[in-house]
Amino acid sequence: MSNDDVISRLNGLIETCRDGQEGFKQAAEGVDRDDLKTLFYEFSQERASFVGELQDVVRGLGGDPENTGSITGAMHRGWINIKSAVTGRDEAAILNECERGEDVAKDQYSSALEQPLPEVIRQVVQNQYTKVLHAHDRIKALRDVANAKKAAN
């Protein structure tokens, strides 16, 4: 994999993380429960940290890191419906959209790890991927509980 290919792949992850950062922030603003609000803000901050880390790696490779992400236009695939879910303040719908966004992140990270990355970069991407998986599983569990409560009512 050429240096330019690695930079391009990392810039794609930066874009995905920026989308997650914004999506989780919007989710936090759309829920009433303090525990969910805190969790979503934590995930938003985590994605911001990922962005900074990936931008440093891209600079280290001599590239120009993605600075805007897709949040300046329309949000990326996975987070496209978060605004409508937040508007309705429907906890289950917000969790569904968060999980959808994390599905996109999982796919992007998995795809990046299938490529021949330099070992130090692979470690950065793998560490972030592990955290994305944890966030996804946590959100999925919360979503399942919210959907069960919704179905019971």
Residue frames as a rotation matrix with the C-alpha (Angstrom) as fourth column:
MET 1
0.589 0.808 0.000 0.00
0.808 -0.589 0.000 0.00
0.000 0.000 -1.000 0.00
SER 2
-0.209 -0.679 0.704 1.48
0.629 -0.645 -0.435 3.34
0.749 0.351 0.562 -1.04
ASN 3
-0.845 -0.179 -0.504 1.89
0.509 -0.560 -0.654 6.25
-0.166 -0.809 0.564 1.35
ASP 4
-0.821 0.570 -0.030 -0.86
-0.534 -0.749 0.392 8.11
0.201 0.338 0.920 -0.53
ASP 5
-0.176 0.767 -0.616 -3.19
-0.027 0.622 0.782 5.11
0.984 0.154 -0.089 -0.14
VAL 6
-0.399 -0.035 -0.916 -2.54
0.867 0.312 -0.389 4.98
0.299 -0.949 -0.094 3.61
ILE 7
-0.968 0.020 -0.252 -3.17
0.070 -0.937 -0.343 8.73
-0.242 -0.350 0.905 3.90
SER 8
-0.586 0.796 -0.155 -6.40
-0.538 -0.239 0.808 8.41
0.606 0.557 0.568 1.91
ARG 9
-0.112 0.517 -0.849 -7.60
0.441 0.791 0.424 5.53
0.891 -0.326 -0.316 4.09
LEU 10
-0.594 -0.180 -0.784 -6.77
0.803 -0.179 -0.568 7.46
-0.038 -0.967 0.251 7.28
ASN 11
-0.957 0.287 -0.050 -8.52
-0.290 -0.953 0.083 10.58
-0.024 0.094 0.995 5.97
GLY 12
-0.291 0.882 -0.371 -11.60
-0.195 0.325 0.925 8.42
0.936 0.342 0.077 5.39
LEU 13
-0.143 0.180 -0.973 -11.45
0.858 0.513 -0.031 7.34
0.494 -0.839 -0.227 9.04
ILE 14
-0.922 -0.199 -0.333 -11.07
0.340 -0.827 -0.448 10.97
-0.186 -0.526 0.830 10.10
GLU 15
-0.698 0.715 0.026 -14.24
-0.504 -0.517 0.692 11.82
0.508 0.470 0.722 8.20
THR 16
-0.031 0.676 -0.736 -16.08
0.268 0.715 0.646 8.90
0.963 -0.177 -0.203 9.80
CYS 17
-0.410 -0.200 -0.890 -14.92
0.900 0.071 -0.430 9.96
0.149 -0.977 0.151 13.26
ARG 18
-0.995 0.096 -0.019 -15.98
-0.093 -0.990 -0.107 13.56
-0.029 -0.105 0.994 12.68
ASP 19
-0.326 0.930 -0.171 -19.42
-0.356 0.046 0.933 12.31
0.876 0.365 0.316 11.70
GLY 20
0.033 0.292 -0.956 -19.56
0.687 0.688 0.234 10.27
0.726 -0.664 -0.178 14.90
GLN 21
-0.813 -0.395 -0.427 -18.36
0.582 -0.566 -0.584 13.22
-0.011 -0.723 0.691 16.94
GLU 22
-0.845 0.529 0.080 -21.17
-0.497 -0.831 0.249 15.39
0.198 0.170 0.965 15.61
GLY 23
-0.162 0.823 -0.545 -23.75
-0.168 0.521 0.837 12.60
0.972 0.227 0.054 15.67
PHE 24
-0.218 0.025 -0.976 -23.09
0.848 0.500 -0.177 11.75
0.484 -0.866 -0.130 19.31
LYS 25
-0.973 -0.120 -0.199 -23.19
0.202 -0.861 -0.466 15.45
-0.116 -0.494 0.862 20.22
GLN 26
-0.564 0.826 -0.021 -26.60
-0.626 -0.410 0.663 15.79
0.539 0.387 0.748 18.58
ALA 27
-0.041 0.529 -0.847 -27.76
0.292 0.817 0.497 12.62
0.956 -0.227 -0.188 20.31
ALA 28
-0.642 -0.276 -0.715 -26.66
0.752 -0.050 -0.657 14.01
0.146 -0.960 0.240 23.69
GLU 29
-0.959 0.277 -0.056 -28.64
-0.267 -0.953 -0.145 17.17
-0.093 -0.124 0.988 23.04
GLY 30
-0.394 0.853 -0.342 -31.72
-0.622 0.026 0.783 15.11
0.677 0.521 0.521 22.14
VAL 31
-0.129 0.339 -0.932 -32.06
0.489 0.839 0.237 12.89
0.863 -0.426 -0.274 25.19
ASP 32
0.507 0.417 0.754 -33.47
-0.436 -0.631 0.642 13.74
0.744 -0.654 -0.139 28.58
ARG 33
0.950 -0.140 -0.280 -31.74
0.301 0.652 0.696 11.04
0.085 -0.745 0.662 30.65
ASP 34
0.695 -0.718 0.050 -28.55
-0.688 -0.642 0.338 12.33
-0.211 -0.270 -0.940 32.24
ASP 35
0.180 -0.664 0.726 -26.78
-0.091 0.723 0.685 8.96
-0.979 -0.189 0.070 31.94
LEU 36
0.454 0.030 0.891 -27.37
0.823 0.368 -0.432 8.84
-0.341 0.929 0.142 28.17
LYS 37
0.985 -0.100 0.140 -26.46
-0.043 -0.931 -0.362 12.50
0.167 0.351 -0.921 27.77
THR 38
0.472 -0.853 0.224 -23.16
-0.651 -0.166 0.741 11.87
-0.595 -0.495 -0.633 29.57
LEU 39
0.151 -0.386 0.910 -22.45
0.342 0.884 0.318 8.71
-0.927 0.264 0.265 27.58
PHE 40
0.699 0.180 0.692 -23.10
0.713 -0.093 -0.695 10.39
-0.061 0.979 -0.193 24.24
TYR 41
0.901 -0.430 0.055 -20.91
-0.426 -0.902 -0.064 13.37
0.077 0.035 -0.996 25.14
GLU 42
0.263 -0.829 0.493 -18.15
-0.402 0.370 0.838 10.95
-0.877 -0.419 -0.236 26.19
PHE 43
0.237 -0.136 0.962 -18.40
0.710 0.700 -0.077 9.13
-0.663 0.701 0.263 22.86
SER 44
0.943 0.102 0.318 -18.35
0.295 -0.701 -0.649 12.48
0.156 0.706 -0.691 21.03
GLN 45
0.662 -0.744 0.092 -15.18
-0.695 -0.563 0.447 13.47
-0.281 -0.359 -0.890 22.87
GLU 46
0.172 -0.580 0.796 -13.65
0.056 0.812 0.580 10.07
-0.983 -0.055 0.173 22.17
ARG 47
0.575 0.092 0.813 -14.28
0.788 0.205 -0.580 10.55
-0.220 0.974 0.045 18.44
ALA 48
0.955 -0.275 0.106 -12.68
-0.242 -0.937 -0.251 14.01
0.169 0.214 -0.962 18.64
SER 49
0.354 -0.853 0.385 -9.64
-0.572 0.128 0.810 12.37
-0.740 -0.506 -0.442 20.22
PHE 50
0.278 -0.189 0.942 -9.56
0.573 0.819 -0.005 9.79
-0.771 0.541 0.336 17.41
VAL 51
0.915 0.108 0.389 -9.61
0.386 -0.519 -0.763 12.62
0.119 0.848 -0.516 14.85
GLY 52
0.748 -0.660 0.076 -6.63
-0.654 -0.712 0.255 14.32
-0.114 -0.240 -0.964 16.48
GLU 53
0.164 -0.686 0.708 -4.68
-0.244 0.668 0.703 11.10
-0.956 -0.288 -0.058 16.70
LEU 54
0.402 0.053 0.914 -5.36
0.748 0.556 -0.362 10.19
-0.528 0.829 0.184 13.06
GLN 55
0.986 -0.059 0.155 -4.52
0.041 -0.820 -0.571 13.71
0.161 0.570 -0.806 11.88
ASP 56
0.472 -0.866 0.166 -1.16
-0.697 -0.250 0.672 13.45
-0.540 -0.433 -0.721 13.66
VAL 57
0.083 -0.405 0.910 -0.47
0.280 0.886 0.369 10.15
-0.956 0.224 0.187 11.89
VAL 58
0.728 0.243 0.641 -1.37
0.675 -0.087 -0.733 11.64
-0.122 0.966 -0.227 8.50
ARG 59
0.895 -0.446 -0.010 0.95
-0.445 -0.892 -0.080 14.61
0.027 0.076 -0.997 9.16
GLY 60
0.250 -0.824 0.509 3.68
-0.462 0.360 0.810 12.17
-0.851 -0.438 -0.291 10.17
LEU 61
0.160 -0.114 0.981 3.31
0.681 0.732 -0.026 10.53
-0.715 0.672 0.195 6.77
GLY 62
-0.826 -0.528 -0.198 3.73
0.272 -0.680 0.681 13.92
-0.495 0.509 0.705 5.08
GLY 63
-0.491 0.726 0.483 0.07
0.766 0.095 0.636 14.22
0.416 0.682 -0.602 4.15
ASP 64
-0.795 0.388 0.466 -2.63
-0.454 -0.890 -0.032 16.80
0.403 -0.237 0.884 4.63
PRO 65
-0.872 0.481 -0.095 -5.14
0.439 0.678 -0.590 15.53
-0.219 -0.556 -0.802 7.20
GLU 66
-0.206 0.915 0.345 -8.85
0.618 -0.152 0.771 15.86
0.759 0.373 -0.534 6.62
ASN 67
-0.976 -0.208 -0.067 -9.90
0.190 -0.655 -0.731 18.99
0.108 -0.726 0.679 8.49
THR 68
-0.610 0.789 0.079 -13.56
-0.779 -0.615 0.121 19.37
0.144 0.012 0.989 7.71
GLY 69
-0.830 0.360 0.427 -15.06
0.173 0.893 -0.416 15.90
-0.531 -0.271 -0.803 7.50
SER 70
-0.709 0.611 0.353 -18.39
0.500 0.082 0.862 15.36
0.498 0.788 -0.363 5.90
ILE 71
-0.149 0.689 -0.709 -20.21
0.924 -0.159 -0.349 17.26
-0.353 -0.707 -0.613 8.67
THR 72
-0.703 -0.111 -0.702 -19.72
-0.015 -0.985 0.171 20.50
-0.711 0.131 0.691 6.77
GLY 73
-0.706 0.562 -0.430 -22.06
-0.547 -0.047 0.836 19.18
0.450 0.825 0.340 4.10
ALA 74
0.532 0.845 -0.053 -24.55
-0.669 0.458 0.585 16.43
0.519 -0.276 0.809 4.70
MET 75
0.049 -0.505 0.861 -23.58
-0.862 0.414 0.292 13.98
-0.504 -0.757 -0.416 7.37
HIS 76
-0.747 -0.491 -0.449 -22.24
-0.652 0.676 0.345 10.64
0.134 0.550 -0.824 6.27
ARG 77
-0.416 0.590 -0.693 -24.44
-0.228 0.670 0.707 7.61
0.881 0.451 -0.144 5.62
GLY 78
-0.493 0.179 -0.852 -24.81
0.636 0.743 -0.212 6.27
0.595 -0.645 -0.479 9.13
TRP 79
-0.704 0.142 -0.696 -25.80
0.568 -0.477 -0.671 9.45
-0.427 -0.868 0.255 10.92
ILE 80
-0.874 0.273 0.402 -28.17
0.199 -0.554 0.809 10.81
0.444 0.787 0.430 8.29
ASN 81
0.021 1.000 0.002 -31.37
0.300 -0.008 0.954 10.37
0.954 -0.020 -0.300 10.35
ILE 82
-0.521 -0.259 -0.813 -30.09
0.832 0.058 -0.551 11.52
0.190 -0.964 0.186 13.75
LYS 83
-0.978 0.137 0.154 -31.61
-0.155 -0.982 -0.112 14.99
0.136 -0.133 0.982 13.37
SER 84
-0.182 0.979 -0.087 -35.14
-0.513 -0.019 0.858 13.66
0.839 0.201 0.506 12.92
ALA 85
0.069 0.164 -0.984 -34.72
0.613 0.771 0.171 11.21
0.787 -0.615 -0.048 15.81
VAL 86
-0.785 -0.430 -0.446 -33.47
0.616 -0.463 -0.638 14.02
0.068 -0.775 0.628 18.07
THR 87
-0.776 0.547 0.315 -36.33
-0.411 -0.816 0.407 16.30
0.479 0.186 0.858 17.02
GLY 88
0.201 0.908 -0.368 -38.80
-0.251 0.410 0.877 13.68
0.947 -0.084 0.311 18.22
ARG 89
-0.251 -0.428 0.868 -36.79
-0.936 -0.122 -0.331 13.16
0.248 -0.895 -0.370 21.44
ASP 90
0.845 0.515 -0.144 -37.45
-0.493 0.854 0.165 9.43
0.208 -0.068 0.976 21.02
GLU 91
0.235 -0.814 0.532 -34.79
-0.804 0.144 0.577 7.64
-0.546 -0.563 -0.620 23.06
ALA 92
0.296 -0.083 0.951 -35.14
0.235 0.972 0.012 4.34
-0.926 0.220 0.308 21.17
ALA 93
0.919 0.077 0.386 -34.95
0.394 -0.155 -0.906 6.10
-0.010 0.985 -0.173 17.79
ILE 94
0.686 -0.723 0.084 -31.88
-0.721 -0.691 -0.050 8.08
0.094 -0.026 -0.995 18.87
LEU 95
0.084 -0.651 0.754 -30.17
-0.531 0.611 0.587 4.89
-0.843 -0.450 -0.294 20.04
ASN 96
0.609 0.190 0.770 -31.10
0.477 0.689 -0.546 3.20
-0.634 0.700 0.329 16.75
GLU 97
0.958 -0.237 0.160 -29.46
-0.005 -0.572 -0.820 6.03
0.286 0.785 -0.549 14.80
CYS 98
0.399 -0.855 0.330 -26.38
-0.882 -0.261 0.392 5.95
-0.249 -0.448 -0.859 17.03
GLU 99
0.182 -0.315 0.931 -26.04
-0.032 0.945 0.326 2.24
-0.983 -0.089 0.161 16.40
ARG 100
0.852 0.160 0.498 -26.42
0.477 0.153 -0.865 2.80
-0.215 0.975 0.054 12.66
GLY 101
0.802 -0.595 0.058 -23.63
-0.539 -0.761 -0.360 5.38
0.259 0.257 -0.931 12.79
GLU 102
0.131 -0.767 0.628 -21.42
-0.784 0.307 0.540 2.99
-0.607 -0.563 -0.561 14.71
ASP 103
0.585 0.107 0.804 -22.15
0.314 0.884 -0.347 0.27
-0.748 0.455 0.484 12.14
VAL 104
0.949 -0.263 0.176 -20.63
0.060 -0.395 -0.917 2.55
0.311 0.880 -0.359 9.51
ALA 105
0.435 -0.827 0.357 -17.61
-0.899 -0.422 0.117 3.23
0.054 -0.371 -0.927 11.74
LYS 106
0.299 -0.286 0.910 -17.14
-0.304 0.876 0.375 -0.50
-0.905 -0.389 0.175 12.38
ASP 107
0.811 0.074 0.580 -17.19
0.475 0.494 -0.728 -1.18
-0.341 0.866 0.366 8.63
GLN 108
0.852 -0.504 0.142 -14.73
-0.299 -0.691 -0.658 1.63
0.430 0.518 -0.740 7.89
TYR 109
0.251 -0.781 0.572 -12.27
-0.928 -0.026 0.371 0.49
-0.275 -0.624 -0.732 10.56
SER 110
0.424 -0.037 0.905 -12.60
-0.010 0.999 0.046 -3.17
-0.906 -0.028 0.423 9.59
SER 111
0.940 -0.038 0.338 -11.95
0.340 0.058 -0.939 -2.28
0.016 0.998 0.068 5.96
ALA 112
0.634 -0.751 0.185 -8.88
-0.697 -0.659 -0.284 -0.23
0.335 0.052 -0.941 6.92
LEU 113
0.162 -0.579 0.799 -7.49
-0.769 0.433 0.470 -3.11
-0.618 -0.691 -0.375 8.97
GLU 114
0.738 0.120 0.664 -7.83
0.254 0.863 -0.437 -5.45
-0.626 0.491 0.606 6.00
GLN 115
0.890 -0.447 0.088 -5.24
-0.114 -0.406 -0.907 -3.30
0.441 0.797 -0.413 4.20
PRO 116
0.336 -0.855 -0.394 -1.47
0.878 0.436 -0.196 -3.70
0.340 -0.280 0.898 4.63
LEU 117
0.875 0.006 0.484 -0.82
-0.130 -0.960 0.247 -0.79
0.466 -0.279 -0.840 7.01
PRO 118
-0.262 -0.962 0.076 2.55
-0.222 -0.017 -0.975 -0.03
0.939 -0.272 -0.209 8.62
GLU 119
-0.263 0.163 -0.951 2.60
0.696 0.714 -0.070 -1.70
0.668 -0.680 -0.302 12.05
VAL 120
-0.890 -0.094 -0.446 2.61
0.409 -0.597 -0.690 1.48
-0.201 -0.797 0.569 14.16
ILE 121
-0.718 0.684 -0.132 -0.37
-0.677 -0.641 0.363 2.81
0.164 0.349 0.923 12.17
ARG 122
-0.253 0.605 -0.755 -2.13
-0.010 0.779 0.627 -0.56
0.967 0.166 -0.191 12.40
GLN 123
-0.620 -0.031 -0.784 -1.84
0.744 0.293 -0.600 -0.37
0.248 -0.956 -0.158 16.19
VAL 124
-0.929 0.305 -0.211 -3.45
-0.212 -0.903 -0.374 3.08
-0.305 -0.303 0.903 16.28
VAL 125
-0.437 0.794 -0.423 -6.30
-0.737 -0.046 0.674 1.97
0.515 0.606 0.605 14.00
GLN 126
-0.326 0.285 -0.901 -6.77
0.300 0.935 0.187 -1.31
0.896 -0.209 -0.391 15.92
ASN 127
-0.853 -0.021 -0.521 -6.92
0.517 -0.169 -0.839 0.50
-0.071 -0.985 0.155 19.28
GLN 128
-0.757 0.616 -0.218 -9.55
-0.610 -0.786 -0.101 2.89
-0.234 0.056 0.971 17.94
TYR 129
-0.365 0.614 -0.700 -11.47
-0.484 0.517 0.706 0.01
0.795 0.596 0.108 16.34
THR 130
-0.626 0.089 -0.775 -11.61
0.583 0.713 -0.389 -1.80
0.518 -0.696 -0.498 19.69
LYS 131
-0.861 0.299 -0.412 -13.14
0.146 -0.631 -0.762 1.32
-0.487 -0.716 0.499 21.27
VAL 132
-0.587 0.676 -0.446 -15.62
-0.793 -0.368 0.486 1.67
0.164 0.639 0.752 18.39
LEU 133
-0.428 0.406 -0.808 -16.70
0.040 0.901 0.432 -1.95
0.903 0.152 -0.401 18.94
HIS 134
-0.771 0.109 -0.627 -17.15
0.637 0.147 -0.757 -1.28
0.010 -0.983 -0.183 22.65
ALA 135
-0.799 0.492 -0.346 -19.24
-0.388 -0.861 -0.327 1.83
-0.459 -0.128 0.879 21.95
HIS 136
-0.500 0.615 -0.610 -21.34
-0.640 0.213 0.739 -0.07
0.584 0.759 0.287 19.41
ASP 137
-0.499 0.284 -0.819 -22.03
0.420 0.906 0.057 -2.92
0.758 -0.316 -0.571 21.82
ARG 138
-0.847 0.175 -0.503 -22.91
0.423 -0.354 -0.835 -0.53
-0.324 -0.919 0.226 24.63
ILE 139
-0.689 0.601 -0.405 -25.30
-0.680 -0.729 0.074 1.42
-0.251 0.327 0.911 22.41
LYS 140
-0.494 0.496 -0.714 -26.85
-0.354 0.635 0.686 -1.78
0.794 0.592 -0.138 21.05
ALA 141
-0.666 0.223 -0.711 -27.55
0.663 0.614 -0.429 -3.04
0.341 -0.757 -0.557 24.57
LEU 142
-0.784 0.376 -0.493 -29.13
0.068 -0.738 -0.671 0.29
-0.617 -0.560 0.554 25.55
ARG 143
-0.638 0.542 -0.547 -31.14
-0.758 -0.320 0.568 0.31
0.133 0.777 0.615 22.32
ASP 144
-0.598 0.399 -0.695 -32.44
0.133 0.904 0.406 -3.20
0.790 0.151 -0.594 22.98
VAL 145
-0.697 0.332 -0.636 -33.62
0.685 0.045 -0.727 -2.15
-0.213 -0.942 -0.258 26.45
ALA 146
-0.723 0.416 -0.552 -35.25
-0.349 -0.909 -0.228 1.02
-0.596 0.028 0.802 25.08
ASN 147
-0.619 0.495 -0.610 -37.00
-0.614 0.178 0.769 -0.93
0.489 0.850 0.194 22.32
ALA 148
-0.645 0.374 -0.666 -38.26
0.527 0.850 -0.032 -3.51
0.554 -0.372 -0.745 24.82
LYS 149
-0.707 0.380 -0.596 -39.66
0.399 -0.481 -0.780 -0.74
-0.584 -0.790 0.189 27.04
LYS 150
-0.698 0.424 -0.576 -41.27
-0.661 -0.692 0.291 0.90
-0.275 0.584 0.764 24.02
ALA 151
-0.627 0.439 -0.644 -42.86
-0.248 0.671 0.699 -2.39
0.739 0.598 -0.311 22.94
ALA 152
-0.707 0.326 -0.628 -44.18
0.684 0.542 -0.488 -3.02
0.181 -0.775 -0.606 26.46
ASN 153
-0.736 0.407 -0.541 -46.03
0.029 -0.779 -0.626 0.31
-0.676 -0.476 0.562 26.50
